[in-house]
Amino acid sequence: MGQVGEILRSTRQEKGISLREAEEATKIRLKYLEALENGTYDEIPGRVYALGFLRNYARFLGLDPAELTARFKEEYPPKEAYQVEESGITTPRLTSRGWSRWLLILGIILVLWGVNRLYSYYRPSPEQPPAPPPVTQPAPATPVPVTPVQPTSPPSQAQGVEVKIRATGNCWVGAVVDGKADFSGTLKSGDEKVFQGQDKVSVTLGSAGAVEVTFNGQVQPPLGKAGSVVTFEADKGANQLRIIKKQ
C-alpha cells in the first residue's frame, strides 16, 4: 500500500465512514475505492480515470486533491516512462506493459478500420428524391413566359461531432475530443456538458444510468444501469454511438 492509500484509508476510518457509504456518496464503485486505498491501481480502467476517482474521493474526505494527485503521480508514473541506463545515457525503452498496451491499441485501430471499410462497402447509396410531377396549366389566351423553378438543394449535413451529457443523478464523466483530454469531473443532477469535435468524441461514464446522452441532436437510448462504467465513441458521419467498453 502506498502513501496515498494509507492517507485515504486512515482519514475515512477516522471519520467513521464505511466503504459502502463512500460508494453511495461519491458514485464511485466500491471495488475502485478499495483499489485506491490498497494501491492496486491496475484494477482501475485507465490512469486518467484513477486520477478522476482520486480527486472526487479526496474532496469527499475533506483532503487536498492537488496534494494527493501529486503523490499519486509519484507512486504510479505512466507505464511508458523512460528508463535510464547505467551508462548515464537516457534511452526511450518501453516496459513489457507498455508494449502490451501499444499492441492492444494497434489491434483496436485495425478492428475499427476493418469495420469502417465493411460499413463503407455495404452501405447503400442514398436514393435520389423523385422529380416533382409536371404542373399542367390551362393554356392562356396569349403566350405567357414561364420562369423555370430551380430545384431546392438538399440540406447540408452537420459538420463535426456534438455530444451532450445531461445528468439525472451524480455521475463522473471523462471526455477526450479529437484525441485530447477535454474534461474530467462529476456532474450533478441537472448539470449539462456539451463536447464538440471535428472527427471524434470519446466519453467514459462512471454511472451510465444517471445521464441522458444526445448525439448530434438525437437523444440516445440508455447506455447502461446506475453504477455501470461505460466508454463510448461518437464519430463524424456515423449514425449511432459505438460502445467501446462496458463494466
C-alpha positions in Angstrom: 0.0 0.0 0.0 1.4 3.5 -0.9 1.2 6.7 1.0 -1.9 7.8 -0.9 -3.8 4.6 0.0 -2.8 4.9 3.7 -4.0 8.6 3.8 -7.3 7.7 2.2 -8.0 4.8 4.5 -6.9 6.4 7.7 -8.9 9.5 7.0 -12.1 7.5 6.1 -11.7 5.4 9.3 -11.2 8.4 11.5 -14.4 9.9 10.2 -16.2 6.6 10.8 -17.3 6.2 7.1 -17.6 2.7 5.6 -16.7 1.9 2.0 -20.3 1.3 1.2 -21.3 4.8 2.5 -18.4 6.3 0.5 -19.6 4.5 -2.7 -23.1 5.9 -2.2 -21.9 9.4 -1.7 -19.3 9.6 -4.5 -21.0 7.2 -7.0 -17.6 5.5 -7.4 -17.8 1.7 -7.4 -16.7 0.1 -4.2 -14.0 -2.0 -5.9 -12.4 1.1 -7.3 -12.4 2.8 -3.8 -10.7 -0.4 -2.5 -8.1 -0.2 -5.3 -7.3 3.4 -4.4 -6.8 2.6 -0.7 -4.8 -0.6 -1.4 -2.7 1.0 -4.1 -3.8 -1.6 -6.7 -4.3 1.0 -9.4 -4.2 -1.5 -12.3 -7.7 -2.6 -11.2 -9.0 0.8 -12.3 -9.8 1.2 -16.1 -7.0 3.6 -17.0 -4.7 6.1 -15.3 -6.8 9.1 -16.3 -9.9 7.6 -14.6 -7.9 6.7 -11.5 -6.9 10.4 -11.2 -10.5 11.4 -11.6 -11.7 8.9 -8.9 -8.9 10.1 -6.6 -9.8 13.8 -6.9 -13.5 13.1 -6.2 -12.7 10.7 -3.2 -10.3 13.3 -1.7 -12.9 16.0 -1.9 -15.4 13.8 -0.2 -13.0 13.0 2.7 -12.0 16.7 3.0 -8.5 16.2 1.7 -6.5 18.3 -0.7 -6.9 16.8 -4.2 -3.9 18.6 -5.6 -1.5 17.2 -2.9 -2.9 13.6 -3.3 -2.7 13.6 -7.1 0.9 14.8 -6.9 1.8 11.9 -4.6 -0.2 9.5 -6.8 1.8 10.5 -9.9 5.0 9.7 -8.0 3.7 6.3 -6.9 2.0 5.5 -10.2 4.0 7.0 -13.1 3.0 6.5 -16.7 3.8 3.0 -18.0 5.7 4.4 -20.9 8.2 6.3 -18.6 11.7 6.4 -19.9 14.4 4.3 -18.2 18.0 5.4 -17.5 20.8 3.1 -18.5 23.7 2.5 -16.2 26.0 4.3 -18.6 24.1 7.5 -17.9 22.6 7.7 -21.4 18.8 8.1 -21.4 17.1 5.7 -23.9 13.4 5.5 -24.6 12.8 1.9 -23.7 9.2 0.7 -23.1 8.4 -1.8 -20.4 6.6 -5.0 -21.2 3.4 -3.5 -20.0 4.0 -0.5 -22.3 4.4 -2.8 -25.3 1.2 -4.7 -24.4 -0.7 -1.5 -24.2 0.5 -0.3 -27.6 -0.2 -3.7 -29.2 -3.8 -3.5 -27.8 -4.3 0.0 -29.1 -3.0 -1.1 -32.6 -5.3 -4.1 -32.5 -8.3 -1.8 -31.7 -7.3 0.6 -34.5 -7.1 -2.3 -37.0 -10.5 -3.7 -36.0 -12.1 -0.2 -36.2 -10.5 0.3 -39.7 -11.9 -3.1 -40.8 -15.4 -2.3 -39.5 -15.3 1.1 -41.2 -14.3 -0.5 -44.6 -17.1 -3.0 -44.3 -19.6 -0.3 -43.4 -18.5 1.8 -46.4 -18.7 -1.2 -48.7 -22.2 -2.4 -47.7 -23.7 1.0 -47.0 -26.5 1.6 -49.6 -26.1 4.7 -51.7 -28.6 7.4 -50.9 -31.7 7.3 -53.0 -32.3 10.3 -55.3 -35.6 12.1 -54.5 -38.2 11.6 -57.2 -38.6 14.5 -59.6 -41.8 16.6 -59.0 -44.6 15.9 -61.4 -45.1 18.5 -64.1 -47.8 21.0 -63.4 -50.4 21.2 -66.0 -51.8 24.7 -66.5 -54.6 25.8 -68.8 -53.4 27.3 -72.0 -53.7 31.1 -71.7 -55.2 33.2 -74.4 -51.9 34.7 -75.1 -48.5 33.1 -74.5 -47.1 33.8 -71.1 -43.4 33.2 -70.4 -42.9 30.7 -67.6 -39.9 31.1 -65.3 -38.4 27.6 -64.6 -38.4 26.6 -60.9 -34.9 26.0 -59.6 -34.7 22.7 -57.6 -34.0 23.2 -53.9 -30.6 22.0 -52.9 -30.6 19.3 -50.2 -29.7 20.4 -46.7 -26.0 20.1 -45.9 -25.0 17.5 -43.3 -24.0 18.7 -39.8 -20.3 19.3 -39.6 -18.2 17.7 -36.9 -19.4 15.7 -33.8 -21.5 17.0 -30.9 -22.2 15.0 -27.7 -24.4 16.4 -24.9 -24.5 14.8 -21.4 -27.3 15.8 -19.1 -27.1 14.3 -15.6 -30.2 12.9 -14.0 -28.1 11.9 -11.0 -24.5 12.2 -9.8 -22.1 10.8 -12.5 -18.4 11.0 -13.1 -17.6 11.9 -16.7 -14.3 11.8 -18.6 -14.1 13.1 -22.2 -11.5 13.1 -25.0 -12.1 15.3 -28.0 -10.2 14.7 -31.2 -7.5 12.8 -29.3 -7.0 15.4 -26.5 -8.3 15.2 -22.9 -11.1 17.7 -22.6 -12.9 17.1 -19.3 -12.8 15.0 -16.1 -15.2 15.6 -13.2 -18.5 14.8 -11.6 -21.8 16.1 -13.0 -24.7 16.5 -10.5 -28.4 16.1 -11.2 -29.5 18.8 -13.7 -25.9 19.6 -14.9 -25.2 19.5 -18.7 -22.0 19.3 -20.6 -21.5 19.6 -24.3 -18.5 18.2 -26.2 -17.8 19.3 -29.8 -15.1 17.8 -32.1 -14.1 17.7 -35.7 -13.8 14.0 -36.0 -14.3 12.0 -32.8 -15.5 12.4 -29.2 -14.8 9.6 -26.6 -16.7 9.7 -23.3 -16.5 7.5 -20.2 -19.4 7.5 -17.8 -18.9 6.4 -14.2 -22.7 5.7 -13.8 -24.3 5.3 -17.2 -27.8 5.1 -15.8 -27.5 8.5 -14.3 -27.2 10.5 -17.5 -29.1 11.2 -20.8 -26.9 11.3 -23.9 -27.6 13.3 -27.0 -25.6 12.6 -30.2 -25.8 15.3 -33.0 -29.2 16.4 -31.7 -30.6 12.9 -31.3 -31.4 11.6 -27.8 -29.8 8.1 -27.4 -31.3 5.1 -25.6 -29.9 4.4 -22.1 -26.3 3.1 -22.3 -26.4 1.2 -19.0 -27.6 1.0 -15.5 -26.7 3.2 -12.5 -23.2 2.3 -11.4 -22.2 0.8 -14.7 -18.9 2.2 -16.2 -19.4 2.7 -20.0 -17.0 4.1 -22.6 -18.4 5.1 -26.0 -17.2 6.9 -29.1 -19.1 9.3 -31.4 -17.5 9.5 -34.9 -18.1 12.1 -37.6 -20.5 10.8 -40.2 -21.7 7.9 -38.0 -25.4 7.3 -37.4 -25.1 6.0 -33.9 -22.7 5.8 -30.9 -20.2 2.9 -30.6 -19.8 1.2 -27.2 -16.1 0.5 -26.6 -16.1 -0.8 -23.0 -18.9 -1.7 -20.5 -18.5 -2.9 -16.9 
